[in-house]
C-alpha cells in the first residue's frame, strides 16, 4: 500500500454522526498529509463538510440518486479515483454496498456486532471488531480509521465559516449587546430526546436571575414555535432568539460561556468546537453519544429501560423526567470549571 493512500470516507448522515466521524478524519489527515481524502455524504449535509479544512473532494449522494443514471454516474466517478481505502463509518447496507461499488482495494467497516444493518459487514474485506466495554462512538470511529495505520492526534478540529455568516452573528450579538451569554438549543431529531420546553423556560429564568447571564435560544427549521413556548415561562428575563443556520452556530458557540442541549447535531457541534457543554440525555447513552471531553457535564437518569434508543416511548418518556434543579446544578458546575467571569460564581 502507498505511503499516501487514496481514501474515501463514507458517512452520509446525520449531522451529529458526521461530526462524530471528524476526529477519525483528523487522524487520517495528520497521518497521511499527502493523501487524497474524499468524503461521500448526502446532498443536504454537504454544507457542514464544506466548512471542514483538509477534505480534498466532497462527493454527494442526492435524495434521487438511486435512479439508474445518477447512481451509475456516481459509481463511475468513484471508481475513476482508484481509492486504496473506502471506509464506511455508517454501517448501513447501502453505505456498505457503496464502499464495494467504489472499487477501492480495501474496504473497511465495522464487524457484525457494530454495523447498523445486517449483513453490511459482508461487503468489507477488513473489519473493526466490537471491543469489550462501552466506548464513545467517536472512539469507535477512530479505531476503524486506525485500520489504515492512522494514529490518533490531539489537534483541534478546524472549521472555516463563510465571512458573511460570521458577520451576521457578530451583528446580532452587537444588536442585543451580548458579550457574556449562555446558549440553549432545545431541539432534537427525535421527540424522545427533547426535554420539556417549560423546563427549558424555567432553566433560562434561573440562569438569568441567579447567575446574571443572558440566554440565547437557537432554533432550526421547524422549531420556531419552541422559542415562544420557552419565553412564556421566563417572566421579565426574556431570552434572545437566534433562528440561525447550522454553520452560523459556530461563531455563536465560539464566544459563549456554555451551551446546553440534548443529543442532537448542534450539541455535538459545540463538542467538536471544544466549547463548554451540559448535555441532557434520555433514550441515548451519554457514554456512547455524550460530551466529548471529561470536563463537560451531562444529566441523565438510569432506569431499567434506559438507553433504549427508541424514537417513541411506552413509558411517557420517563427517562427525560429530569428536574430543572438537576440541570441548573450541572450548569453551575460546568461554568465554574470553565472559569466563568460571572460575579455570581465568584
Secondary structure, 3 states (H helix, E strand, C coil): CCCCCCEEEECCCCHHHHHHHHHHHHHHHHHCCCCCEEEEEEHHHHHHHHCECCCCEEEEECCCCCCHHHHHHHHHHHHHCCCCEEEECCCCHHHHHHHHHCCCCEEEEECCCCCCCCCHHHHCCEEECCCCCCCCHHHHHHHHHHCCCCCCCCCCCCECCCHHHHHHHHHHHHHCCCCCEEEEECCCCCHHHCCCHHHHHHHHHHHHHHHCCEEEEECCCCCHHHHHHHHCCCCCCCCEEECCCCCHHHHHHHCCCEEEEECCHHHHHHHHHCCCEEEEECCCCHHHHCCCCCCCEEEECCCCCCCCCCCCCCCCCHHHCCCHHHHHHHHHHHHHHCCCCCHHHC
